Amino acid sequence: MKFRHAVATAAAVPLALGLAACGNSDPKATGYKPSPAAISSAPQPATTKAADPVQPAPVAHLNRVTFVPAMTSAIGKQKAWHTVGTVTANGSPLMTMDGFQTTNPVAMSMEMSGPAFQGNTAKIVVIKNTAYLSIPGLTPAGKYKKFASGLNGQLSELIEGGDPTKIYKSFDKSMVGVKFVRTETIGGQQLERYAVTVNTAKALAAQGKKVPAELPKTLTYSMWLDKAHLVRRMTFDLSGVSMVMNMTDYNKPVHITAPPASKIVK
């Protein structure tokens, strides 16, 4: 597979406890029968009105104004995370992604596999501004080519395609609206699902991608956030290309290193 075609294909692709008690206070149980006078003179319990049940405070969901600041603040506190994604084209599997990212240093290590790579596995390692790619048909098995990520537009798209933060950052200038959908439990976590609609052209431009003329005017992402406003799942469908991305293992230690010199080819 030629490098340009491999990169272009891959770049097309990210929340009644009850208690009962009873006692035997019936006077008939003791055989004692009080006189009418005793009954009339006995103090009577005060009549009380049952208190209205306490209503839980309404949950404050994010909106167009608060969504981006809350999400970016949450992700800004993370030093590492794990991303697993699946891309399909017109309902057919295209590729899967599985990788880790860190923010200090800025680094990513990801594997992509599936029909987009003829059933083989491509590997990408990014350390700051340097990328190392091992792509079937481009490099020998187990070997990498070294690139400066800013030299090639398609290469940059490939490298950034598995970085969900690139999508998050584009919302600031491209968002059209945000709607809370419902609360769902995914992977044992209770998550809040939102529909985030963006201006497609502005979103892609903000991600540094070209904007084909035939794309729809708007694009809606489905996003699931936890109580800390961290994105746990994100999906979208654009012109037949669908992506599902799951983000886990936030702030778990990750150490990403460049391939050894013995595995780099020119």
Secondary structure, DSSP 8 states (H G I E B T S, - for coil): --HHHHHHHHHT--------------GGGTT----HHHHHHS---------------------TTTHHHHHHHHHHT-SEEEEEEEEEETTEEEEEEEEEEEETTEEEEEEEESGGGTT-EEEEEEETTEEEEE-BTTB-TT-EEEEETTS-HHHHHHHHHT-HHHHHHHHHHHEEEEEEEEEEEETTEEEEEEEEEEEHHHHHHHTT----TTS-SEEEEEEEE-TT--EEEEEEEETTEEEEEEEE-TT---------GGGEE-
